[in-house]
Amino acid sequence: MSRGWIIPIGGRIESASLLARFVELAGSRRAPICVIATASSEADTGPLYESRLRDAGAREVKVLPLSRRGDCDDGDWLALLARAGGVFFTGGNQGRLATVLGGTPVAELIRRRNATEGLVVGGSSAGAAFLPVHMIAGGTEGPTPHSKMVTLAPGLGLIDRAIVDQHFTQRNRLGRLLSAMAYNPSLVGLGVDEDTGAFIGPDDVLEVEGSGGVTVVDPSRVEFSSIDSAQPHEAVALLGLTLHCLVAGTTFDLVRREAHVGDALLARHA
């Protein structure tokens, strides 16, 4: 089997199509969907997503109570993940996800099954930020990149071509994503709005679903960056960036770094 879909969602899910498509890709009739609510401090987060995924068409949904690193060695949870069709990480604190799951058998099993067995993995808000190799752990708001504006940490490791930021437009996070790209110019930055999903297929083509947009920052042609010489919290120069604003009906190829408009959207502007 090929790699499974990877689906970062920007938070505050309202469009029914987002979870419905996740369930469809995960195989609602063939295998369970596992919900991991480790990032959240609210006791009802796991049951809430269990209910929402069932409403979206999932037949079997299980919430994995992974609150300590020792829980990630549990044979029952590993056996459930071994037959799951999808895994969904809820929002909360992505630092807690990294602290509890990082380097555990649960994280390794999810990575391996996504890479080789078609396991579909999605996440909302903090769960979205956690999916890549490089995770935005925190930072400050604002449109202009500054030195020390973003904190990076190791994530789950499913995506090695991109960094994801969430609640993007709503929380004015362009500056911190640009700062992250200044430190990692070989990657692509994905700023995902609330109620919006970046559905990344096995071919590394990103499709947009939901009511908002996905801001794509491509620094591969940057001609100059001052991030290495900037003083702490000083504004940073980045010359030669490419930026795309994607909505439903558009795609972005993470390998070729090319954006495309679908036929349906083109027809609306004919």
Beta strands, then each sheet from edge to edge (+ up, - down):
strand 1: 6-9
strand 2: 33-36
strand 3: 61-64
strand 4: 86-89
strand 5: 120-124
strand 6: 134-139
strand 7: 150-154
strand 8: 162-165
strand 9: 188-192
strand 10: 196-200
strand 11: 205-210
strand 12: 214-218
strand 13: 224-225
strand 14: 238-239
strand 15: 242-246
strand 16: 250-253
strand 17: 258-261
sheet 1: 1+ 5+ 4+ 2+ 3+
sheet 2: 6+ 7-
sheet 3: 8+ 9+ 12- 15+
sheet 4: 10+ 11- 16+ 17-
sheet 5: 13+ 14-
end
